[in-house]
Amino acid sequence: MKYGCIAIVILTVAGLVGGGYYWYTSRNLPPTWNFEEVTEGDIRQTISATGSLAAVTTVEVGCQISGIIASISVDFNDTVTEGQLIAQLDPSTYEAQVEQATANLENARANERNSAAQIENLRASLLGARADEQVGLANVLKAEVAVTDAERNFKRMKELAGRKLISQSDLDSAETAFASQKASLQAVQSQIASYKARQEAIAAQINAAQAQHTGTLSQIRQMEALLNVAKINLGRTSIFSPIDGVIVSRKVDVGQTVAASLQAPTLFTIAKDMRRMQIETNVDEADIGKVREGQKATFTVDTFKGRTFHGRVVQVRLSPTVTSSVVTYSVMVNVDNDDLVLLPGMTANVDILVDIREKVVRLPSRAMFFKPPAGFAPATLDPLPEGAEYARVWILSPASQPVPITVKTGITSNRFTELVEGNVKPGQKLLVSDPTSPSSSRRSRSGPPHL
């Protein structure tokens, strides 16, 4: 028992001495720096954005009239062709409207025929009145001649009676004949006036009939237009596919009432060609100046982990979108989807290739942001030349001190930055993060000795 206690004391003292020595020596080791190597290769500068996949052409098929869905010929994911019947509204109401409009048109045409016949009858009456007037004028001429003859005879008989050559009865007869002829002249002259009045009355009737006829013609055109509208509405009870494509959405069922009072309700959504998709991405205003039509793009979707798809920029839209003071622009990327694995609405993580440099010296991009911590940096540094392309990188001297090097840079990616000018060579190691003291790392594992 005595020797056991002595052994325990010896081991405890040895452990304390060894731990203290380890802690003392570790505090005096040099710090461990983090480096990345300068390499030679290609740099691909990309702009990242997100967007949603959609068919290049998507058509919403609506209904321009109100009614009850009588039948539906297609369902989700069905392939349709242009002109194919996809739904039918109950046509009974619109068939009745066509019948009513047809009857109204026939009635208007009958009125027009009656009006035209009335005008022809009035014109015939007018011609008859004019003929009667001509006959009356001839009778006036005859009556005027008869009056002249009777007057001459009366004057002659009056002269003979003054010479006692004829009897009073002969004179009275001549006078009576003269008065009779004047009365006949007045009668035929009165007939001429009546003929003229009759012609004026008939002409007025013709004008009224022509006005009525013009009205019936207008009514016919109106009825024809109403019939055309009724036929068009009847035709609209049949819903046809406007394009070749795939039904991606159906929003109605048989028996459902659709109302088109303010705007046409959407019944189906048809994607024209699912083998050609499009992504609408939102690019920040700081990056939009680098994006051009024709640039290549790659993207991934969550459902296909590890698979990269390819596309091309086809449009940079000029209209900005402002959300919480952040300005973005829509960039359209066309995508081939020959295997039909991409579906509308999928979220795409897009990288647009805006520039590429081949076989250039590549600086690690992390080195652009490194600054030595206090106690390691030089007391003074020369200012960088003007221009955003200039930066400062750091190497480690043989004395384990950071040394700055001024470089001129080109394009950059997440990992690499192009070296344009500067005293840096491939294989050289650049500082990329603050040093880590070995003592601190070991202390985190074992800590200082405890007594």
Residue, then its C-alpha position, 0 to 999 in steps of 0.5 A: m500500500k505504501y509503494g502504491c501511493i508513492a507510484i501515484v505521486i510520481l506519475t502525477v508529478a511527471g504528468l504535470v511537468g510534461g504538460g507544462y513543457y508541452w504548453y510552453t513550447s507550443r506557445n512559441l511555434p510560428p503561426t500557420w498561414n492559409f494559402e492558395e496556389v496561382t494556376e494557369g487555365d481558363i476563367r469563365q465569368t458568369i452571372s447567376a440568376t434564378g427563374s421559372l421554366a415555361a413553354v416558349t409559347t403558352v396560349e390561354v384558351g378562353c370563352q367569349i360568351s356565357g353558358i354551361i359547359a356541355s362537354i369536354s373532349v380533353d384533359f391534362n397532358d393531352t396532346v391537341t392539334e390546331g382546330q381540334l374541338i376541346a369543349q362544347l357549351d350548351p348551344s340551345t340559347y344561341e340556336a334560338q337567337v339565330e332562329q329569332a334573328t333569321a325571322n326578324l330578317e325575313n320580316a324586314r325583307a318582306n317589308e322592303r318588298n312591300s315598300a318597293a311594290q308600293i313605290e312602283n304603284l305610286r309611280a304608275s299612278l303618277l304616270g297616269a295623272r300626268a297622262d290625264e293632265q296631257v289629255g286635259l291640256a288637249n281638251v283645254l285647247k279644244a275648248e279655247v278654240a270652241v270659245t273663240d268660234a262661239e264668241r265670233n259667231f255671237k258677235r256676228m249674230k249680234e251685228l246681224a240682229g242690229r241690222k234686223l237681219i235675224s230674229q232675237s231667238d237666233l241671237d239668244s241661241a248664239e249668246t247661249a252657245f258662247a256662254s256654254q263654251k266658256a263654261s266648258l273651258q273653265a271646267v277643263q281648266s279646273q280639271i288641269a288644276s286637279y291633275k296637278a294637285r293629284q300629281e303633287a300628292i302622288a309625288a309626296q306619297i312617293n317621297a314618303a314611300q322611298a323614305q320608308h323603303t330606305g328605312t326598311l333597307s337599313q333595318i335589313r342591314q341591321m337584321e343581317a348584322l344581328l343574324n351574323v352576331a347570333k351565328i358567330n355566338l353560336g359558333r363560339t359555343s364550340i371551343f377549338s384549340p388555336i395551336d398544336g400543343v399540350i394541355v397544361s391546365r384545365k379550369v372547368d368541368v362539365g356542367q359548370t357555368v362560365a360568365a363572360s360579362l367583363q372578360a373572357p374566362t380562361l378554360f384551358t392553358i395550352a403549351k405550344d411546344m414542350r420541346r422548346m422551353q424558356i426561362e425568365t430570369n431576373v438579373d440585377e442592374a449591376d450585372i445587366g450591362k454584361v448580358r447580351e443576346g446569344q450568350k450561352a447559359t447553363f442551369t440546374v433544377d432541384t429535381f435533377k440533382g447533378r445534371t446541368f442543362h444548357g440554353r442561350v440568351v435570346q432577349v434582354r428586356l428593357s423594362p425594369t422591375v423594382t422590388s423593395s428598391v432593388v432594380t432587376y431586368s428580365v432576361m429570357v433564356n431559350v432551352d431545348n427540352d427534347d427529352l421532355v424532362l423539364l416541366p413548366g413552373m420548375t425553378a431554374n438556377v441559371d449561370i449566364l456565361v458573359d466572358i471567358r479567358e483561355k490559358v491565362v494566369r489565374l489568381p485565387s479570388r479569395a486572395m483579392f480580399f486578404k488583408p494581414p491582421a494587425g501585427f503582421a502588416p507593414a507599417t506603410l503601404d504604397p497607394l494602389p494605382e487608380g482604377a478598379e482593376y488594380a488590387r493587392v495580393w500577399i505572399l509570405s516572405p522567408a521570414s514568415q512575414p506577409v509581403p504585398i504585390t500590386v496586380k492588375t486584374g481582368i475578369t473574375s469568377n467565384r474561384f479565379t481572377e485573371l492576372v493582367e499585370g503583376n509580379v506573380k507566377p503560376g505555382q506561387k502561393l498567395l495568402v487567402s486568410d488570417p494565420t492560425s496559431p498552432s498554440s490556439s489550435r492545440r489549446s482548443r483540443s488540450g488546453p493549458p495545463h491545469l494544476 
